[in-house]
Amino acid sequence: MQRFYFVLICVLVVACEHKPVVPGDKGTGGNVDTSAICSPDTVYFANDILPLIISNCAMPGCHDAASHQDDIVLDNYSNIMSNGEIRPGRPDNSKLYEVITDNDPDNRMPPPPKSALPQDAIDKIAKWIQQGAKNNACNSGCDSAKASWTNDISKIISTSCLGCHSSGNVLLNSYDAVKTVALNGRLMGSLNHMPGYLPMPQGGSLSVCDINRFQKWVNNGAKQD
Ligand code: HEC
């Protein structure tokens, strides 16, 4: 527990600096079979958990490889298992789960002024640990033709972007905010890693299919459909 209090103090002192980092190969760290179609009853590390943890915990100034507050790096499967002290099958005995569900804001991760993780994210992490905390992945059957705000784009943003973009200089926490970066070119500039834009999602990645869905949504006028 002591380490985590130390992390907390560091985070409070340093706050979250916004330093650009070049996204490296921070995949799942091994040969993961992605051919199986996603089952709605299973939580998958690569699809569900890694993007959540990268955007909520492994952001610059916090638990990314460059900042590693108190040497806790949470940017890939093996680091998350060991530094998050994950006990497969036992969320309540897993440090990572303990700190995201601590009722006392002084002990909670992410620390204030950030809010606690949304309940659905906490539930996903609990279920993944209960199911054995595997390094698993699935084929989401992504269809690049499906690109509506409500069913597609807003969901990708909440998993892969909101942890970093619910505060700070570039907000993506409402339809209007996303529409602004969609229409001024910054959204696709950064998702397509074009020169002159910060490559996004920082520290993580989106599938080509998901990037195509963003492109289609923007080309259709970034509507709230
Ligand atoms: C780990 C943290 C992190 C994640 C995850 C992340 N971003 Fe960012 N993003 C940043 C930072 C830091 C900046 C720089 C601006 C700032 O300081 O807020 C930025 C900037 C941007 C910009 C402006 C780029 C420019 O060059 O003008 C866009 C657009 C953007 N992000 C979109 C996204 C989208 C879309 C996602 C999800 C698919 C995402 N980001 C995920 C941290 C992140």
Boltz pocket constraint, residues with backbone or C-beta under 6 A from the ligand:
constraints:
  - pocket:
      binder: B
      contacts: [[A, 17], [A, 18], [A, 19], [A, 20], [A, 51], [A, 54], [A, 55], [A, 58], [A, 59], [A, 60], [A, 156], [A, 157], [A, 160], [A, 161], [A, 162], [A, 163], [A, 164], [A, 165], [A, 167], [A, 168], [A, 169], [A, 170], [A, 181], [A, 186], [A, 187], [A, 188], [A, 190], [A, 191], [A, 196], [A, 197], [A, 198], [A, 200], [A, 201], [A, 202], [A, 203], [A, 204], [A, 206]]
      max_distance: 6.0
